[in-house]
Amino acid sequence: MKPWPRRPKVILVPYPAQGHVTPMLKLASILHSHGFDPVLVTPESIHRRISHHAVDRATAEAIAFVPIPDGSGADDDGKPRDFFSVERAMEDVMPVHLERLVGELDVVDGGVALMVVDLLASFAIEVGNKCGVPTAGLWTAMLATYKLVTAIPELVRAGHISDCGIPQKESQVRQNPSLTTQDLPWLIGPVSARKARFRFWTRTLHRSASLRWLLINSFPEEEDEAKIQCSRDYPTIVPIGPLACPSPLTKNPSFWEEDATCLAWLKIQKPNSVIYVSFGSWVSPIGCDKVASLALSLESTCRPFLWVLGPSWRDGLPRGFLERVRSRGRVVPWAPQVEVLRDRAVGCYLTHCGWNSTAEAVQCGRRMLCWPVAGDQFVNCKYIVEAWRVGMRLEGFGEREVEDGVKRVMEDGEMGLRLEELKERMMSAKTNSRAAANMAGFVEDLKRMTEDNSP
């Protein structure tokens, strides 16, 4: 392997969704500060959105953005792709193009010192191994979800789940007793979809075994440091998060144009009065029938609200809804979320519980109403509601359920105190210094390994 160059290149491969590109961009910023030249590789469909909306000038100058084909074509309509079409692109189209790019970069200006691969884009781990490039993984969610995935072999052996991933009985997960077999991230949709998602996770787990490091987007005090490593069969875990709020180099990226006028509207609302509603950027939010139900429930609360709802879902709004709520409600296609959450007018956040959104809500001190939709969101919801007790889970979008939920989270004084304590733990100098020390140790480990293997 080549000697350590002055500014070694690092190729970063995120899973192609905004919630995964966001922390990978933050990691690229950190790596740049450690003397690396980051190269962010995304499929063409994502690259087009990044180039139009997602990054500022400082980010564009520090990080190289390189697209590779994903089969979407030039007629891509910009809508989020479903899980299985993304999986097909990663397995069938993108590997050969990534391998060619790695080969091209490895012979220019000192070569490639490292690949950082989002674990959900595990095809890139095989590319890194094939090209002989040291590869680290990035887990963009909290550590608890990763440990749930690493429990798969044991759960199968013990008969708690079938070899297709279907729970045989509800039981605690030994690696995290607060979670059960009903919290597994592939339990979404019909049985056929659950089995297909389970195959995705088992393939991801198998490929990740070849990694030396796994960088975790979770604050170091999420669990006891002594219990943080899973086993010798898995990579060394390096907590480097949270990578949620903007770094000095990068702003939070957005794949869609933000409606910044909602910030001015927030300024004229009373403190802690607004219900902020957003279900993320990738998953279809809640279905047209639930859009209508939630709209009527928000209207019945008689409280101000700001609702992020994509244009393709507005057909689900009841007739006359926008006119009736015009004086106290805003419905926008996309919003600058961190700026919204920081505004003192926001009293609670109705969220899908994505990890980025969860971390942003905690960092901004916002209580949460939880409606998880997919994947790790159910685990995050369980932590929000049961472990941290800084929110509550909605069981439906009926008028009574929404009104009672909003009232409870907005008026629970003890919940506010717990949220402040959690915010302090997540944002403290101790947490930041430990994350920075972990990152510095990872860089030194990489440097030693590179020098030891150089001819």
N, C-alpha and C positions, 0 to 999 in steps of 0.2 A: 504494500500500500504506500501511496505517496506520502512524503513528509508533510507535517502540518503547515499549510500555506498561511500567508499573512491574513487574508480575509477569505476563509474557506466558504464554499457554497453549501447551503443546506436546502434540499428540496422538501417542501411541505405539501402533503397531499390530504386535503380535508375530504370528508364525506360531502357530497354536493347538495347541501342545504344550508340556509343562512345561519341556523343555530349551531352549525358545525364550523362554517367558515369564520364566524365571529371570533371564537377563542383561538382558532389557528392563526388569524391575523394578529391577535394580541401576542401569541407566542412568537410569531415572526418578528414583531417589534422588540421583544425581549432578546431574541437571538441576535438581532442586529446590534443591540447595545453591548453584546458580548463579543462583537467582532466578526460576526458571520455576515455573509451576503445571502439573504433569504430569497428563495424562488418558490412562489406559490403556484402550484399546478392545479387547475380546475378544468372541468369539461367546458366545451365551447358555450353551452347554454348558460352556465353560471358566469363565465368570463364576460359575456356580453352585459350582464346585469351589473357586475362589479365595475366595469369600465364606465357605465353610465351613471351609477348612483352611489356606489358603496364607499369609495375611498377619497381622502383629501390629497392635496398635493404632496405633503410631507410623507404620507404613506406610499404614494406612487413613486416617489424618488428613492425611498429606502428599500422597497420590496419589488422584485421583478414578478410580474404577473404573466403566466404563460398558459395558453389554452391547449387542450388536446381534444381530438374528436370524441364524441360520445354517442353519435348516431342520431342526434336530435335534428340536425339539418338547419338550414337558414330560415325555415318557416316556423321555427319554435315560437309559440305564442306567449312565452314568458310565464305561463301558469306553472305552479309547482307540479312536478311529476310524481306519480304514485310510487310507493315503495318498491314494487316489483319491477317497474320499468327502469328505475334507477339501478336496481340490482343487476338486471340484464346488461345494462350499459357498462357497469363496472366489471362484470365477469367476461363479457363477450367482445366488447369494443375497445375499451380504454387500455388494457394491459400492454398490447403491442405498441401503442403510441407512447405510453409512458416509458417503456423500455428503450425505445429509440431516443427519446428526449434525454434520459439519463446517460446514454452512451454519448450523445452529442456534448452534453455539459461536462462529462468526466474528462474530456480531452482538452478543455479550454480553461486557461487561467487557474491552474492548480487543481482542477477536478472537483469532485463532489465528496465532501467529508462525511455527510450524514443525510439520511432521509428521515423525516418525521411523518408518520402515517397515522391518520385517524383510524382507530381500530375498526370502525364500521366500513372503511374503505380498504379492507384487508387484502384485496387483490394486489395492492401496492407493496405489501410485505413480501410477497413472492417475487415481485419485480426487483426489489432491493436485494433479496438473497441471490437471485439469478445474476445480477450485475455486480455482486461483491461489494455493495455499499453498506456500511453499518446503518442499522435501522432502529429507530426508537418509535414506540407507539404513543399516541395521544388519546386519552380517554376524556371526552369532553363533558361527561356527566359526573355525578358525585361518586365517591369511592364505593358506597354501599351498593350501587347498581352493578358495578364491576364485580364485586364479590358475590353478588347473586348469580351472575353469569358463570363465574368460575366454579360455582357449586353444581353445575349441570351433571358432571360425571357421578358425583356422590348421590345426587337425587335420583338418577337412573338406577344406580346399583342398589340403593335402599328401597326401590320400588315406589318412591313418592311421586315420580312422574314416569310415563312410559318412554320407550326409546324413540317415540315421536314427539315427546315434550308435553304430552297431555297429563295434567295432574290426576293421580289416582286417588288421592285423598288430600285434604288440607292439613298441612303440617308445617312446623317452623323450619326455617333454614338455619342449619347449625352455624354457618359463617356469620349470620346476622339474625338473632332470635326475634327481633322486632318485625321481621318479614316472614311471609308464608308462601306456600306454593301458589297462592292466588295472586301474588304480586309479580309473577314472572313476566318479563317485558314482551314476550311473544304471544301472550294470551289476548289477541285482538282479532275480531272478526270471526268468520265461520271456522270449523275444524280444519278444513283444507288450507286456509290461510295461516292458521296457527302452526300447522305442521311445516309449511314452507318457511315461515319466519324462524321456527326452531332450527331448521337446517342451516339457515343463514347464521344463526348464533353459534351453532356447533362448529361450523366452518371457520368463523371468526376466532373462536377460542382455540381451535387447532393451529391456525396460522400464527396466532399471537405467541405461541409457546417458543417460537424461534427468536423473539425479541429479547434484547438484553435489558432495556429500560422501558418503563411505561410511565409517561408523564400524566399526572392526574389533575384535572381541572377542579380540584376540591381543596378547600382551605385545610392546612395541616392539622388543625385541632378537631377535624370532623370526628376522628376516633382516636383512641389511645395509640400513641406512636408505636408502642410495643406490639400492637396487634395489627399493624397496618399491612405487613407483608402477608401474601396469601399462602404460598408454599414455594419450595424449590423448583416446582414444575412451571412456574410462571415468572415473568420478568420482574426485575427490581422496581418497586413502586416509588415514584418521585412526586410528591404533592407539590404543585407549583401554583395553585389557584388561590382565590378565585380569579378567573380571567374574564370578568363580566364588564365592569365599568370601563370607560375609555382610559387608555394608557397615554403617557405623554406624547407618543408618536401617532397613535391611531385613534380616530373617532370610531364609535360603534358603526359598523357598516349597515347599509340597507340596500336590498335588491330592488326596492320600489321607491318611487318618489314620495317623500314625506309631506304631509299637510301640516306645515309649521304654523298655520293660522290658529290651530287649536291651542297653542301655547298662550297667545294673546287672550283667547276666550277663558282659559284657566285663571288668568290673572284677575279677572273680575268676579270670580266665584269665591264664596266664603271658605275659610280654612276647613280642611277635613270634611268637605261636603260632597265631593264628586266621586261617583263610582266609575272607575276606569275599567274597560272591558277589552281584552285582547286574547285571542286564542292562538297566537303565533303565526309563523310565516309559511310553514310547509304543509302541515296536515290540513285537510279540509276541516273547517272549524268544528261544527256541531251538527250539520245537516239542516236542510231548509225548514223542516217542521219545527226543529228546536229554535231556529232563528226567529220564527214568528212568535213562538211561546216566550222566548227571552225578551223580545221587543215589547210585548204587551206587559210583561212583568216589570221591566224597567220603567215603562210608562206609569204603571200603577203605584210605584214607590213615591212618585212626586218629588224625587230627588234629581239633582243635576247628574248627568252622566256623559262620558266620552267613550264612544264605541268604535273600535277599529274593525271594519268589516269590508272585505274586498268587494269590488264592483260585481263580480260574478255571483255573489251571495245576496245581493240586495233584493233580488227578485223574491226572496223569502220574507221580506218585511210586509207586515199587514198594510192594506190600502189606507192611505191617509196618515200613516204613522209619522213620517218625517215632518209633515205640516203640523201635526198636533203637538209634537215635542220640540218644535223649533226654538221656543223661548228658553228651554232649559237643557236640551240635549244636543250633542254633536255626534254625527256618524261620519267617519273619515276613512279613506281607503288604506292609509298607513300613517303612522305617527312616529315622531322621534321619542322612542319609549323612555330612555333614561331621563330626558328633560321633562317628560310628563310625570314620571314617578317622583322626580325631585321637587315638583311644585307642591306647595303646602296645601293647595286646594284639594288634592287627591286624598280621599278618606279610606278607600279600600280598592283592591285590585282583583277583579274576577279574571282568573288566569287558567291556562291549560297546564300549568306547572312544569313547563320546560325548564331545564336547569339554568340556562342563561337568565330567563325571566325571573326565576325564583331567587337567584343570587342578586339580581338587580333590585328586586323588591325589598330584600333584606337590607341591602346596602343603602337604599333610599328610605328605609323605615316605614314600609307600607304593609299593612295587614292584607291577608289574602283570602278570597273565596275561591275554592278549588274545584275545577272541572277537568280532570285529566282525560286525555284523548288517546294517547298511544305511548308505547315504549316505556322509557324510564320515568315518565310523568306520574305513573301510579306510585312508584317508590318515593319520588319527590313529594307527592301529596301526603303520603303517610308520614314523612318526616315533618312537613309543615304542620300537620294537624295533630299528630300523636307524640312525636319526639320533641319538637320545638314548641308546639302549641302557640303558633303565631297566625293561625288561620283556621278555617273550618271547611269541610267538604260539602258541596251542594249535592243533594240527591235528585234534583230535578229543577226545571225552570218554571214551575208554577208560580203564580203571584205570591202565595203565602210563603213558599220556600225561599224565593229571592228576597222578599221583604224581611223575613225573619233573619236570614243569613246576613244581609247587609246591616241590620240593626245590631245583631250580636257582635259582629267583628268591629263595627265602628264604636260601640259603646263599652266594650270590655276593657276596663282600665288595666287589669292584670296582664292581658294579652299585649297591651302596649309596652308594659315594663319588660316582659319577656322578649319582645321584639328588639327593644333597645339593648338588652344584654347580648342577644345573638348578633346584632349589628356590630357591637363593640368587639366581640370575639372574632368576627369575620374581617373587620376592618382595622384591627388593632396593629400597632407597630410590631408587636410580637409575632402576629400571624404573617405580616408582610416580610419581616426579617427572616423568618423561618422558610417562607416560600423562596425568597431571594437566595438564601443560603443553599437550599436544596437545588436550585437552578445552577448556581455557581459550582456546586459539587458535581452535578451532572456534566457540565462543560469540562471540568478538570478530568473527570473520568474518561470522557470521550477523547480528550487530548492525549492522555496517557496511553490509551488503547491504540490510537492512531500512530503515536511515536513508537510504541513497542512492536507494531506490525510493519513499520516502514523498513525497506531494504537497507 
